[in-house]
Every structure is written in C-alpha cells, then in structure tokens.
Amino acid sequence: MDPENLPARSRMVHEALRAAGIAGEIVVLPDAASTAALAASALGVEVGAIANSLVFWSNDAPLLVMTSGAHRVDTTALAERLGRGDIRRATPDQVREATGQAIGGVAPTGHPAPLVTIVDEALAAYSEIWAAGGTPHTVFPLTYNELVRLTGGSVMRVD
C-alpha cells in the first residue's frame, strides 16, 4: 500500500521502519485486530507470532514490553528482573501520551520519543512476527532481530 494512503499514525510507523532499514510493509486489515488473537486470526498465523506492544508504568515513566501473543506479562517477576519498583498497566491516557497511539494499535516504533523497551525472548522462536502499525487496523511483519534492533530493547523472559 502507498504510505500516503495510510492513517497518519501508521505513516509515522512506516517512516520509522524505513529509517531503521526494515522493509516490511504495513498492511491495513478490514477489521480491527486490537488483540493478539484477532490479529493472528486475520493474518493466519500462530498467536505466539504476534508481538503485542504493552505499555506499563514503572518508576514514573513508561515501559514498553513487546511480548508474544501467547504470553501474559508477569509484572512482579519482570520488576524483580529489572530491579525496578512496581510495574503496572499504563492508563489509556498514559499510553497515548507516551506513544501517540491508542491501546490496541500501539506499534513498537513511531513514538514521540524512544521508550525503554523489553522484548520477550519467546518471540525468537518465530521466523516472522507481526506487530501493530500504529492503529488497531494496521500491522506489519518483521523478524525478531529487526524488532530488537528497531526498539533498542533488552531481551528477557516476561512471563
């Protein structure tokens, strides 16, 4: 799809992908895919190959966790691994402020400023993973190594 025809938030993601040398094209889905299960069904892939972008709040700042759609984040264990205090889900307003995107469509890039990011090591099991493209209707493919490079994320177990 011509990037000019993408929603504004997805155009920002497209530009960030190209700047990072990632060739995956943003796909516009006919129906919203605001959960990993919906995205996997729409794309015909395993739910574990969906890279969920979950925004948490920790130490008075946003924390982006890119987790496999097959996992739930254990915030207590993750806080211990990171040596942080409490990790809790960000509010919808905090998500929008930190990413410029709405819950259900948060991409791993295209944010107003880089976010501290954790990448679920389980995503490495998939040769191709899919992430949200800035809206609940947009997604794009990339490899695990591209995701880690794109986000500058720290790889670790999140469940």
N, C-alpha and C positions, 0 to 999 in steps of 0.2 A: 504494500500500500504506500502511496505517496505520503511522505511525512506531513506535508501541508494539509492533508485531509484528516489527520489525527486530532483528537482533542488536545487542547493546549498543554495539559499536564503530561500527556503521552509524547508530545513533541519535545518537551524538555528531557524526558527519559531517552528518547531517540538520540538527541544531541549528545547526551552524556555517554550513551553506548558507543556512538561513533568516535567521540573524543578518546574513549578507552580502547579503541580498536576492536570492538565487539561487533560482529556482522549480523547477529540475529535480528530479524525483522519483527516489529510489533504487529501482532495480529489482533484485529477487532472481532470480538465474539458477539454473536447475535443476542445472547442473553448474558446478564451479569454473572460473573463467576467469583463471587465475593468470599467463597470458602474453598479450601483445597479440594474437597470432594466435588464441588461443582466444576472447578477448573479441570480436574482430572477427567471427569466425565465428558466435558466439552471437547477436550483435546485427545481423548482416547489413550491416556497414559495412566500409569500407576499413581495413586495418591501420594506415594512417597517421593515421586519425581517433581512434585510441586514445592517450590521454595517459598514458603509463607514468610511475609515480611511482618513481623510482630514488633510493635513499639511498646517499650516498657519505660518506666521512670525509676531512676536509681541515682542516688547521690545528687539530687536536684537537677538532673539532666536526662535527656532521652537516651535510650539504649535500644538499638535495633538488633533484633535476633532473627536471623534467616534460618528457619527451621524446616525440616522435611515435613510435608503434609501428613506423614504417618506418625509424627511425634507431637507430644504436648511438652511444653517447656516446664521444667521443674524449677521454679523461681528460687526456692530455698537452696537447692543444690547448686544452681548457677551462681547465686550470690556468694556462696562459700568458695566455689572455684575461682571467682573473680576477686575475692577479698573485699567485697562490697557489703554495704548495709542492705537494707530492704530493697527488693526489686518487685515492682507492682505494675500492673497494666496501666498504660497511659490512658487518659480520658480522650474522648474524641477530639476535644479542643486542643489538647496537648499533641496528639498525633498530627493534626492539621498544621499546628504551629511549627512543629519540628520538621515535617516532611513536605508541607504544601499540598498534601494528598489526603484523601479521605480513607477511613478504615474500609477494608475490602478491596482496595486498589493500590495500596502502598507498594511502590517499586523499591528495589534495593539502591536506587540512584535517582538523580534528578531533584534532590532536596535543596533547600536554600543554603545549607551548609553541611559539610560532611558529618556523619553521625558515628559515634563509637558503635562498632558492629561485631556481633558474634555470628559465626557461620557454623551450623550444625554439621558435624563430621559425617553424619549418616547420608548427607546428600552426595558424598563422594562415590556412593555405590551406583549412581546413575550416569550413563554416558551423556545424557541430555537432560537438563532440568528446565523448568518453566517458572517464570516469576511474573508478578503483576507489572503492568506497564504504566501505572500512574492513575488508572481508573478501574472500577470493577469490571469493565467491558474489554480491557486490553491486557494482553500477556505477551511475553517474548521468550524464546529459547536461548539458552547459553550452557556452557559447560561449568562444572564445579570449579575448575581452576579459574575460569573467567569470572565467576561470582566472587571468589575470594579476592582476586586482583581488583575487580570493579569496586568492591566495598572497602578494601583495605582491612577486611575483617580478621578477627582472631578465630582460628578453628578450634572447636571443642565440642564435647558432648553436652547436649542441652536437656536431655530427659533424665 
